Amino acid sequence: MLDLEATVGDKCYNMVPSAIVSWIQDFVNTYRGNTGRYPLIYTDPDWWDQCTGNSAAFSTTCPLVLAARPSLPPTIPGGWPFQTIWQNTDTYYYGGDSDLFNGDLTQLMKLATG
């Protein structure tokens, strides 16, 4: 999974959107070349919009892990038709984050095993 979100300092790592999209594409190509699979992309709508210019370059290949903590999923960024996984809270009853898979067990097994 490629984790793309704001950190301490410049939100977009001192890069313009086209440079970030190129960097992501390089990562995706390298990952796929090494594994035969596309990586999941973890991001939030605000970061994706500001730092990639809301690029749709990965919406047909890389599953989206949407980091958003409202009561309902927000608008899906980047041309993805849906989120594969929704991280809806970072404080789960049993500890850690709460993630909801958008599918059934067969689809989850396919995602996990390729």
C-alpha positions in Angstrom: 0.0 0.0 0.0 1.2 3.5 -0.9 0.4 5.8 2.0 -0.1 9.4 0.8 -1.1 12.0 3.3 0.1 15.1 5.0 3.1 15.0 7.3 4.8 17.6 9.4 6.0 20.4 7.2 4.9 21.0 3.6 1.7 19.1 3.0 2.8 18.2 -0.6 6.5 17.5 0.1 7.6 20.7 -1.7 6.4 19.2 -5.0 3.9 20.4 -7.6 1.0 18.1 -8.5 2.5 16.9 -11.8 5.7 15.9 -10.0 3.8 14.0 -7.3 1.7 12.2 -10.0 5.0 11.3 -11.8 6.5 10.0 -8.5 3.3 7.9 -7.8 3.4 6.5 -11.3 7.0 5.5 -10.9 6.2 3.8 -7.6 3.2 2.0 -9.2 5.3 0.8 -12.1 8.1 -0.4 -9.8 5.7 -2.1 -7.5 3.8 -3.8 -10.3 7.0 -4.8 -12.0 8.2 -6.5 -8.8 4.9 -8.1 -7.7 2.7 -8.3 -10.8 0.0 -6.4 -8.8 -1.1 -2.8 -8.5 -0.6 -1.3 -5.0 -3.5 0.0 -2.9 -3.4 3.8 -2.6 -4.2 5.2 0.9 -5.1 8.9 0.9 -7.7 11.4 2.0 -9.7 13.6 -0.4 -8.2 16.9 0.7 -4.6 15.7 0.2 -5.3 14.0 -3.1 -7.1 17.1 -4.5 -4.4 19.6 -3.4 -1.3 17.5 -4.0 -2.2 15.6 -7.2 -4.6 18.1 -8.7 -7.3 15.4 -8.2 -5.5 13.2 -10.7 -7.5 10.3 -12.1 -4.4 8.5 -13.4 -4.7 5.6 -11.0 -8.5 5.2 -10.7 -8.7 2.2 -13.0 -5.7 0.3 -11.7 -5.0 1.0 -8.0 -7.6 0.2 -5.3 -8.4 3.2 -3.1 -8.1 3.1 0.6 -10.0 6.2 1.7 -9.0 7.9 4.9 -12.0 9.9 5.9 -13.7 10.1 9.3 -17.1 11.6 8.8 -20.2 9.5 9.5 -20.6 8.8 5.7 -17.8 8.5 3.1 -17.1 11.8 1.5 -16.9 12.4 -2.2 -14.5 9.9 -3.7 -11.4 11.7 -5.1 -9.4 11.2 -8.3 -12.0 9.6 -10.5 -12.2 6.4 -8.5 -15.7 5.0 -8.8 -15.7 3.8 -5.2 -13.4 3.2 -2.3 -12.2 -0.4 -1.8 -11.6 0.2 1.9 -12.8 3.1 4.0 -10.8 4.0 7.1 -13.7 5.6 8.9 -12.1 6.2 12.3 -8.7 6.1 13.9 -10.0 5.1 17.4 -11.6 1.7 17.2 -13.0 -0.1 20.3 -10.4 -2.9 20.1 -7.5 -0.4 19.3 -6.1 0.9 16.1 -8.1 2.1 13.1 -11.5 1.0 11.9 -11.5 0.0 8.2 -14.6 -1.1 6.3 -14.2 -3.2 3.2 -16.5 -2.3 0.3 -17.4 -5.8 -0.9 -18.1 -9.4 0.1 -15.8 -12.1 1.4 -15.0 -13.4 -2.1 -13.9 -9.9 -3.3 -11.8 -9.5 -0.1 -10.1 -12.8 -0.8 -9.4 -11.8 -4.4 -7.9 -8.5 -3.2 -5.7 -10.3 -0.6 -4.5 -13.0 -2.9 -4.4 -11.3 -6.3 
